[in-house]
């Protein structure tokens, strides 16, 4: 171990960051399935997916800010970005994605409701909705048709943007030639597909949970369709990860022995047990069964819920193994260190738990402000029940 | 001049960026030093190093290096007889790894060896002041850079402390300063070499195992040395353009 390598540079917060942006990108891709690819079955999750993406995106920069030695200097990334740094692109990609894609699309999609609510609500809420109309109260059919057209274009631009947002996170790690655990051109691609898995699983679970909470029946046609997409994208994700693994084992370059030792010792539980067996193979088998065997609705729903939760755990473990695992071995390939997570420090466990729950709080506020369900569905059962 | 709202929206950010560029750009004056006349590096003569740790102590004192962090450090390698007989096993079999120690960076020297077999040697390490340095490449704000004289420096008033450069350095030469919360590393004693002095580590080395070299100076003895010796850099496969040259480097050194 080189003496400066003993302490880890990137903590659990940097594990959270790709996890959160992954959920954003994945949720958006799910929304785009409705909008661009016209998968009508999953329409009930369209708005929920957009609001989920927004609430997680709002939290995404917080772990980074907290991790910086000098957070007050972070605006320098906007003013004096370094042209050869992948990280310098973060601010631009983030702002672009937040303002030009997500907020714009949500605004266009909700404009009619916002205008109606600004007329029907009272007090502070009325003011809030007034501000959200941005001074435009025209909801004539022609104007709404234009909204819909523009929103379609925004989603179209949004798909490559979502890929960029998360592919860039993969590139941050994949481009570090000093670290053989990270350095791989597959890294951005693996990150994108794992992002889709986590985002789709996340929205599916949120949809199931919110529907239950509202006392309604889950639209089985919708979750069937989501689970099918989850299954296929999961297969691509798993294949890519296995390709990376097989490639490493077969090439067995100078780093192999050191990394192999790590995977069989410190990373055995998070990598082999949690990420691969529990978080990938188990949900894949469960989803496979739902695809080939005709099961009763209730069983399917439960299997989807379990697979979704396991997938979320598996993807978190994947981020952990990349970020933390990549810092546990020495760049000399001689020696290892350990990561001890603090509890109450700036980068400790409590902050990490808080940052994981914060997007759910944001989502709750957003759902209250901009209800993602059809207006009359609170009284009538969802179609397909 | 009449500016409407739209023009202002474009002009204001542009003006802000221009103003930041003006603020960023004025280097400190050094009237007797011309950066473009130099191309600094270091020669480390492994057979001459006795592992006394003078360089580590001198560096710490000269540069206020915090305890537990190192701008330079010394490693002691022990390659066993078995390894020398079975070179095919180096880096493929964990039982045959060379044993490397660097207690407190070798600051207080090394314990007496108990195993008399095999060979022992010391490897002083430091920032390689790479010409194509991966650490400066990744800095999101350009706070770390290669100066025109080949020294890799950090502007600590500008560094965000994101630690991306620490991750990117293949040699483990950077750290986040625990109090300043910014990246810190060997500056090749820039405050000394720009005044015509040598570095603190070279000054303190009792055997001349470390020598500051100016590859642009035709009178520097390094040129003669390079003609008569086989020198190597660490991890040449990284293609970083490292400028710390090692004489007598063993193949087991990583």
Interface residues (C-beta under 8 A of the other chain):
Chain A: X2 X3 X4 X5 X9 X10 X64 X67 X68 X69 X70 X71 X73 X74 X76 X77 X79 X80 X81 X82 X84 X85 X86 X87 X88 X90 X172 X175 X176 X177 X178 X179 X254 X257 X261 X327 X330 X331 X332 X333 X334 X335
Chain B: X16 X17 X20 X21 X24 X68 X69 X70 X73 X91 X92 X93 X94 X97 X98 X100 X102 X104 X105 X125 X134 X137 X138 X139 X140 X141 X142 X158 X159 X160 X161 X162 X163 X164 X166 X167 X168 X169 X170 X171 X172 X173 X174 X175 X176 X180 X181 X182 X238 X254
